[in-house]
Amino acid sequence: MNTEIPDFNRDDVATPAALEGWLRDRGLVGPDDAVDADVFVAARALRAALRDLALANTLGVAPEPNRRAEIDSALAAFPLVVRAGSDGPGFAPAGTGARRGLSSLVAVVATAQAGGAWERLKACRQETCGWLFYDASRNRSSNWCSMQVCGGREKSRAYRRRHAGREDA
């Protein structure tokens, strides 16, 4: 859910109406489904939880225990069921309306975890970015959403730190 860019003070789902439009544009809700305040708050918690889980993949560490409890709570707000599909059992969204639409995103996460692809979903290490990306590198070592932007910024900072205080001859 790359719907927020802190660097640009941009949030594509900053209001319940904006979230409803985002879900509708992606076919995750029907024309009569609305986003109420409870679903809106739960959706924002879900976005933060998914970012934290993806950042844990990037850093190679598990979230702290208290944060794991918050992540579990955010995920639990969007129930799943296991259904037999044409290719075997799989996760499907439960619930109705906007909650069901958001549950479909959780189903994708659960499917990725079960299939071994989840560890490749990462969050950019740049604090003001956090953009989620798929790490397609052979050794699964990508840390930045883009080497041209966030990776380049970090490399420039590291260069300046290494050369701070040196006098050029």
C-alpha positions, 0 to 999 in steps of 0.5 A: 500500500504505497499510498503515503510519501512523507518526503512530499507530505502526500497521503493518497488515503488521508480521509475516509472518502479518499480511501473509499475512492482508492478501494473503488479504483482497484475494484476492492469495493462495490458502488454501495460500499462506504468507508466508515471511521472504524474501517478508516482507522483500521486501514491506516493501522494495517498500512503501518503494520505492513510497512513495519513487516516489510521493513523487518524484511529489509533489516533482517530483524523481527519487530519488537514484541510490543510492536508485533502485538500491534501488528497482529491486532491490525491484521486481525481487523481484516479476517480471512478464510481458507477456501479450496480453489482450482489450484488447491487451498488458499486464503480469501477475504472474509467480511463485507464492504470495505473491510472485505476489500482490505481483507483481500490485501491481507490475503495477498500477504498471507499467500505470499508468506505461505508461498515463500515470496513474502521475504522479498517484499521490503520497505525502503530504509530511508526514514522519510520514504518507507516505500514498499518494493519487491526485492528482485536481486539475486541475493535478496539484499536490496535496501532502497526503493531506488538507487537513483533516489533514496540509495543515492541520498544515503551514499552521498551522506555516507561519503560526506560523513567519511570526508567530513573534516578532511582537508583537500590538498 
